[in-house]
Amino acid sequence: MPHLRIGSRGSQLALWQANHISALLRGRGHQVEIEIIHTTGDKITDVALAKVGTKGMFTKEIEEALAAGKVDLAVHSLKDLPTELPPGFEIAAITERQDPRDAFCSRKYAKIDDLPKGARVGTSSLRRQAQLKAIRLDLEIHPLRGNVDTRLRKLEQGEYEAIILASAGLKRLGKTELIKQIIPAEVMCPAAGQGALGIEIREGDAKTRELLSFLNDTVARAATTCERALLNSLGGGCQVPIGAFAEVRKDARNGKLHLDSIVADPDGTKLLRDSRDGAVEDAEKLGNDAGASLLSRGGHAILEAVYGRGLAVPPQP
């Protein structure tokens, strides 16, 4: 069996993900080793991600190792992968998806509605901030960086009344004690690709692609293809206030792909929603159509204003 080298970031969650894929490959008889690679996003810890402005800030160095043949595949949180990969790479598999929704974590309060007026909530995501402000304009949103343990420790120490994290990461790490509410997608639309892992390889590496084919989940592939198409059509990266959540809904006759999406001003004053259905095989078209609709209904103006105020930077070439 081939010897496979996995490139991964060094965070606790990234290593869980790499080890998870490694275990599945070893179960197929492969020898596997994990190569830890430090990325730009890991090195910048004192600036809000939305203001960093480096396309692929969590993937660039890993892709360089992949291109140089130092690793054979890379395991990413799919939401960290740019919607347009650089030339020379492809997504060989998208794994079965963990819960894509966001989690409300708190020591004292059971849900967002229970927070007192002016409560401090930690998140560095403009998407989460915008949707929190849309339902609770009185909340004080403060930056929150660091790995999962660091963020939870800041909550435990009382720096925040609550923090918002991806439920998938918390569940994967078994750190669910402070989850008080899984926030419904209609209240807080998740990030495109949240909860899924993307396995990246060198473009045209048919041998590795075939070895990884068993990891590909067709339902997750359809849903995330739809979400990423929407994100791409809006010209946004993972740090802009755009949400997308697609799921396959089955009726008595066939499966339909349902997509909910939002574009919002970070201050919560403007929030556009779109909800539509389409055929699973037309996942990309469904996402593109939703993106076009949001842009035409004011999404373009919202995003231009976000970039103009320096809250986020446009995607870099």
C-alpha positions, 0 to 999 in steps of 0.5 A: 500500500502507498505511504501517504503524507498529510499536511496539516496546521498544528492547532488542536482541531486541525490535528484532530481532523488530520488524525481522523483522516489518517485513521480512516486511511490506515483502516484501508491498510495505508501507512500515513504520517502527518506533517505539521505546517504553520500558516500565515493565519496561525502566525497572526494572532493579534489582528481580527481575521477580517482585516488580515486580507491574505487570501488562503491565509490558512492554506497557502503554506500547506499548498506550497508543501503540496506543490513541492511534493513534501506532502501528498494530501492536505486536510482542511476545514472546508470553510478555510479553503478559498472558493477558487483554488490556485492553479495546480490543486483540486479537492479530491474529497469532501467528507461527511459533514458534522453539524454545520451550525454555530454554538452559543457557549456561556457559563450562565445563560441558556440562550442568546435571548437570555443575555442581559443588556450590553452583555459582552459576546466574543467572536471575530467573525463579521458573519456572526457579529452581523446576525447577533446585532440583527437580533440583539442590537444592544450586545457588545461584540468583542474580538475573540482569537486563539485556538478552541481551548484559549477561547473557552478559557477566556469565557471561563475566566469571565472575559465574556458573558458568551462566545460563539463557536462552530459546533462541529469543532467543539463536538469533534474535540469533545468540548461541549460542556459550555454549549448552551444552545445550537443556534438554528440556521434561520437565526444564524446562517452558518459559513459556507462549508462549515462542518465539512473537511476538504481533502486537497491534492495536486491537480491531476494526481489520479492515483491519490484521488482514487485512494481518497475516493471512499472519503467523498460524501456525495450529500456533503459535496452537493451541499457545500458546492452550492454554498461555495458557489454562492460565496464565490458569486458574491466575491467573498472569502470566509471572513466577510458577512455572508452565510450559506446553508444548503441541505438535501431535503427528501420528499416522497419522490426525490431529493431537493437541495434547499439553500438559505443564504444571507448578506449582512452589514456587520452592525446588523442594520441591514440583513438580506435573506434568500431561500430557494430550492433546486435539483441536487445535480444543479448545486452550483447553479443554485448557489450562483442564482442565489448570489445574483439575487442577493447582489441585485437586491442590495448585497453589492452595496452592503459588501462595498460598504464593508470593504470601504469602512475597512471592516474586511478587505476584498479577496486578494488575487 
